[in-house]
Amino acid sequence: MRFSSLFQLTGALISFTLPAALAADSRYCLDGNTISAKDFTLQVSDDSSSLAALAAHFQSTGKNVSVSAVLNSANRALSEGSPSVGDGSPSEAWAWNSGDFETTKWMPQGITSSGDALGKGDWNGHEAWIVSWYQDGDSVRVSFVDRKTHAYRHVLLVYPDADDDFKSITIHAGGIMWYGNLLYVVDTKNGIRAFDLDNIWEVEIADGVGKMADGSGYSADGYRYVLPQIRWYKWTPGEDSPFRFSWISLDRSDSPDTLLVGEFVRDGEVDDNGDAVPIRLVKYELDSTTRQLRTDDNGLATASWAHCVDIVKMQGGVSYEGKFYLSRSNGRDPKAGDLFTWEEGKTAEEHSGWFMAGNEDLSYNQARGEYYTVTEYDGGRYILAYKV
């Protein structure tokens, strides 16, 4: 027995079926495009025990540094670019240095700014971007970019796996969000990870990640700094009811602040049963004091809002005062990215060819009245800023 669902968002009717085993799963798009938020849950896993021991070591050796110190030690620089852009006409386009612009080893994915961090636009006097890059099956780095000088530095993300050691992290890092002293990074199948910006550690410039074999210190594959994970919000429903944590953003117009996460699904994509994969948007409430997701006494974070949408290949999205801005990537054509604007209960408006090729995550800076994306393709990598 199979059940059918029909919904409309962009004006096109999409019909798909779900197996009987999933028919009762309110996380799937079974009845229109409204779904039950209460069933989208994340269980917090606190990694602060090992982190605390390592932090004490780096603090005692004078090698626990600040975001400002990383920005002030930038060793690479963006250059002003003039790419073949889409109809959106960005107000700024900044290209990475030649090595990062052309490399096929690393791919940029997520972007956030100091506008997210505290809502006032800067962090300790610095206006900055942070951009995530992934190396398939190997590691993740983030670039701290000074908006004033356009100088930047890469920092490796690590996981404290012992009181005296850490290891690299192997996730896609498709979206990131800077909120107070935490950097949130999506982990596609497993949930959301949080990294502690109060603990950025200076290490030796050497090969290998973690404690060096001779015990003389720590290294991070040639990077000078590492940023450790402090918390992990794990998807609790499991593999039988998957959700793709593809991108992330912050909405300060909600009360309390919320974290928005969305799914990337290809056109016509089906699951192992041959059934269409749902595409969903979900919000979780944030605690502006602790900078953590709001959880119950058992450490469970429950979504405050969830909705099915009909926009394939969503690479990023932001929401503000009830309006959503969602991006889609369509390959390497010069004007290959689309922008959708949408309000719940209304039909989405499509702005075809709005972004240049390779558009990824979106981030909104309320203080500047701007939103940002980063493009991923080698030979065409930029940070793009757009005025609202």
C-alpha positions in Angstrom: 0.0 0.0 0.0 1.3 3.5 -0.9 0.2 6.9 0.1 0.3 10.0 -2.1 0.9 13.7 -1.1 0.4 16.8 -3.2 1.6 20.3 -2.4 2.3 23.6 -4.1 4.9 26.3 -3.4 6.4 27.6 -6.6 3.4 27.2 -8.7 4.1 23.8 -10.0 2.2 20.8 -8.6 4.5 18.0 -7.4 3.1 14.6 -6.6 5.1 11.9 -4.8 4.5 8.7 -2.9 5.7 7.4 0.3 5.9 3.7 1.5 3.5 2.5 4.1 6.3 2.3 6.6 6.7 6.0 6.5 3.0 6.9 6.2 2.7 7.7 9.9 5.9 9.7 10.0 4.9 13.3 10.5 8.4 14.4 9.5 7.5 13.6 5.9 5.3 15.7 3.6 2.2 13.7 3.8 -0.6 16.3 4.1 0.1 19.5 2.2 3.3 21.3 3.1 2.8 21.8 6.9 4.6 19.2 9.0 4.9 18.7 12.7 7.9 20.7 14.2 7.8 18.7 17.5 9.2 15.6 15.8 12.4 17.3 14.5 14.6 16.8 17.5 18.3 17.0 18.3 20.1 15.5 21.3 22.9 17.6 22.7 26.3 15.8 23.3 28.6 17.9 25.4 32.3 17.6 24.4 33.6 20.1 27.0 35.3 17.6 29.2 38.3 16.8 26.9 38.2 20.4 25.6 38.6 21.8 29.1 41.8 19.7 29.7 43.3 20.8 26.4 42.2 24.4 26.9 44.0 24.4 30.2 47.2 23.3 28.5 47.0 25.9 25.7 46.0 28.6 28.2 49.0 27.8 30.5 51.4 27.9 27.5 50.0 31.2 26.2 48.7 29.6 23.1 45.0 30.1 23.5 44.3 33.0 21.2 41.3 35.3 20.3 39.4 35.8 17.0 41.1 39.2 16.8 44.5 37.6 17.1 43.7 35.3 14.2 42.5 38.2 12.1 45.5 40.3 13.0 47.8 37.4 11.9 46.2 37.0 8.5 48.7 35.7 5.9 46.6 35.7 2.7 44.5 38.4 1.0 41.4 38.7 -1.1 41.5 40.7 -4.3 38.7 42.8 -5.8 37.1 40.7 -8.5 34.9 41.3 -11.6 33.3 37.9 -12.2 30.5 37.2 -14.7 27.7 37.6 -12.2 24.0 36.9 -12.4 21.1 39.4 -12.5 21.5 40.1 -8.8 24.4 42.5 -9.4 26.4 42.1 -6.1 27.7 45.3 -4.5 31.0 43.6 -3.8 32.9 40.6 -5.3 36.1 39.4 -3.6 38.3 36.7 -5.1 40.5 34.4 -3.0 44.2 34.3 -3.6 45.4 32.4 -6.6 46.0 29.1 -4.7 42.6 29.1 -3.1 40.9 30.4 -6.2 42.2 27.4 -8.3 42.7 24.5 -5.9 40.6 21.3 -6.5 41.7 20.0 -3.1 39.4 22.3 -1.1 35.9 23.6 -1.8 34.3 26.6 0.0 30.7 26.0 1.2 29.4 28.0 4.1 29.5 31.7 5.0 28.6 33.8 8.1 29.7 37.2 9.3 30.3 39.3 12.5 26.8 40.6 11.8 25.5 37.3 12.9 27.8 37.1 16.0 26.3 39.8 18.2 23.8 41.6 15.9 25.7 44.9 16.0 27.9 44.2 13.0 31.3 43.8 14.5 33.3 41.5 16.9 35.7 43.3 19.2 36.1 46.1 16.7 36.5 43.8 13.7 34.0 43.3 10.9 34.7 39.8 9.6 33.5 36.9 7.5 34.0 33.3 8.3 33.9 30.8 5.4 34.0 27.0 5.6 35.9 24.7 3.2 35.8 20.9 3.1 38.4 18.4 1.8 36.5 15.3 0.8 36.9 12.6 3.4 39.8 14.4 5.1 39.2 17.6 7.0 37.5 21.0 7.3 39.0 24.5 7.6 37.4 27.9 8.1 38.7 31.2 6.8 38.7 34.3 9.1 38.4 37.3 6.8 38.9 40.9 7.9 36.4 43.1 6.1 38.6 46.2 6.4 41.8 44.8 5.1 40.4 41.8 3.1 43.3 39.8 4.6 42.4 36.3 5.8 43.8 33.1 7.5 42.7 29.5 7.4 42.0 27.6 10.7 41.5 23.9 11.0 38.4 22.5 12.7 39.2 19.7 15.2 37.5 17.3 17.6 39.0 16.8 21.1 39.0 13.0 21.4 41.1 12.8 24.5 42.3 15.0 27.4 45.6 15.4 25.6 44.8 15.0 21.9 42.5 16.1 19.1 41.8 14.9 15.5 40.5 16.4 12.3 36.8 16.5 11.4 35.5 14.9 8.2 32.2 16.5 7.3 30.9 18.5 4.3 30.4 21.7 6.3 27.8 23.0 3.9 26.7 25.9 6.1 27.9 27.8 9.1 26.5 30.4 11.6 28.4 32.6 14.0 26.5 33.2 17.2 28.3 34.8 20.1 31.3 32.8 21.0 30.1 29.7 19.0 30.4 28.8 15.4 27.7 26.4 14.3 28.5 24.0 11.4 26.1 21.6 9.8 26.9 17.9 9.7 24.8 16.6 6.7 23.4 13.3 8.1 24.1 13.7 11.8 22.9 17.2 12.9 24.8 20.4 13.9 28.2 20.8 15.6 29.3 23.8 17.6 32.8 25.1 17.9 34.2 27.3 20.7 35.6 30.7 19.5 36.9 31.3 23.0 39.3 28.4 22.4 41.4 29.0 19.3 44.7 27.2 19.8 48.0 28.0 18.3 50.0 24.9 17.3 53.3 24.0 15.7 53.6 24.4 11.9 54.2 20.7 11.1 52.5 17.7 9.4 49.9 15.6 11.2 46.9 16.5 13.3 47.0 16.3 17.0 49.7 15.5 19.5 53.1 15.2 17.8 54.9 11.9 18.0 57.9 13.3 19.9 55.6 14.9 22.5 56.9 18.4 21.8 53.5 19.9 21.0 50.6 19.8 18.7 50.2 20.2 14.9 47.5 20.7 12.3 48.8 19.7 8.9 50.7 23.0 8.5 48.0 25.3 9.9 48.9 27.6 12.7 45.6 27.5 14.5 42.8 25.0 15.3 39.3 25.6 16.4 37.9 22.8 18.7 34.4 21.4 18.8 32.6 21.9 22.1 29.1 20.5 21.5 27.2 18.3 19.0 23.5 18.4 18.4 22.7 14.9 17.0 19.7 14.0 14.9 17.6 11.7 17.1 15.0 10.1 14.7 17.7 8.1 13.1 18.4 6.6 9.6 14.8 5.4 9.2 13.6 9.0 9.2 16.6 11.0 7.8 17.0 14.8 7.5 19.8 16.5 5.5 21.5 19.3 7.4 22.7 21.0 4.2 22.8 24.7 5.2 22.2 27.0 8.1 21.4 30.6 9.0 20.4 32.9 11.9 17.1 34.8 12.2 17.3 37.6 14.8 13.8 38.9 13.9 12.2 35.9 15.7 11.7 36.0 19.4 13.7 34.2 20.6 16.4 34.1 17.9 16.2 31.0 15.7 18.5 28.8 13.7 17.1 28.0 10.3 18.3 24.8 8.6 17.4 23.4 5.1 17.9 20.5 2.8 19.6 20.1 -0.5 17.8 17.6 -2.7 18.4 17.1 -6.4 15.7 17.2 -9.0 13.9 13.8 -9.2 15.9 12.3 -6.4 14.5 9.2 -4.8 15.3 7.2 -1.7 16.3 3.5 -1.4 12.6 2.6 -1.8 12.3 4.6 -5.1 10.2 7.3 -3.4 10.7 11.0 -3.7 12.9 12.6 -1.1 11.1 15.5 0.8 12.6 19.0 1.0 12.1 20.8 4.3 12.9 23.9 6.2 13.2 23.7 10.0 13.8 26.3 12.8 15.3 25.7 16.3 15.2 28.3 19.1 18.4 29.8 20.5 19.3 31.0 23.9 20.8 34.5 23.5 22.5 34.2 26.9 24.3 30.8 26.6 24.4 31.0 22.8 23.2 27.4 22.7 20.1 25.8 21.2 17.3 25.8 23.7 16.9 22.3 25.2 14.7 20.6 27.8 16.0 19.1 31.0 17.1 16.0 29.1 19.2 18.0 26.6 16.7 17.6 23.8 16.3 20.5 21.3 12.9 20.5 19.6 12.1 22.5 16.5 9.8 25.4 16.8 8.7 25.5 13.1 8.9 23.1 10.1 7.7 23.3 6.6 7.9 21.3 3.3 9.0 23.2 0.2 9.3 22.5 -3.5 12.6 24.0 -4.4 15.2 21.5 -5.5 19.0 22.1 -5.2 18.6 24.6 -2.4 22.1 25.7 -1.4 21.3 28.3 1.2 18.6 30.4 2.8 17.8 33.1 5.3 14.6 34.4 6.8 13.8 37.8 8.3 10.4 39.1 9.6 8.6 36.2 8.1 10.1 36.4 4.6 12.4 33.7 3.3 15.2 34.1 0.7 16.3 30.7 -0.7 19.0 30.0 -3.2 19.4 27.3 -5.9 22.5 26.3 -7.8 22.2 25.0 -11.4 25.7 24.1 -12.4 28.6 26.0 -14.1 26.6 28.3 -16.5 27.5 31.9 -15.9 24.1 32.8 -14.6 23.4 29.5 -12.9 21.9 30.4 -9.6 18.3 31.3 -8.8 16.8 33.2 -5.9 13.4 32.5 -4.4 11.5 34.8 -2.2 8.7 33.3 -0.2 6.3 33.9 2.7 4.4 31.1 4.3 0.9 30.7 2.8 2.0 32.4 -0.5 3.5 31.2 -3.7 7.2 31.7 -4.0 8.6 34.1 -6.5 11.5 32.9 -8.6 14.3 35.2 -9.7 16.0 33.1 -12.4 19.8 33.6 -13.0 20.1 35.8 -9.9 23.5 34.4 -8.8 26.6 33.4 -10.6 27.6 29.8 -11.0 28.4 27.8 -7.8 26.5 29.9 -5.3 26.3 28.2 -1.9 25.2 29.1 1.6 23.5 32.5 2.4 24.0 34.8 5.4 22.2 38.0 6.3 23.8 41.0 8.0 21.1 43.1 9.6 23.5 45.8 10.7 24.7 46.4 7.1 21.5 45.6 5.3 23.4 43.0 3.2 23.4 39.3 2.5 26.3 37.1 1.4 27.0 34.0 -0.5 30.2 32.2 -1.5 30.9 30.4 -4.8 32.5 27.0 -4.9 33.8 26.2 -8.3 37.6 26.3 -8.9 38.5 29.2 -11.1 35.5 31.1 -10.0 35.6 31.5 -6.2 34.3 34.7 -4.7 32.7 36.1 -1.6 29.7 38.1 -2.9 27.8 40.8 -1.0 24.3 42.1 -2.0 22.4 45.1 -0.7 18.9 44.3 0.4 
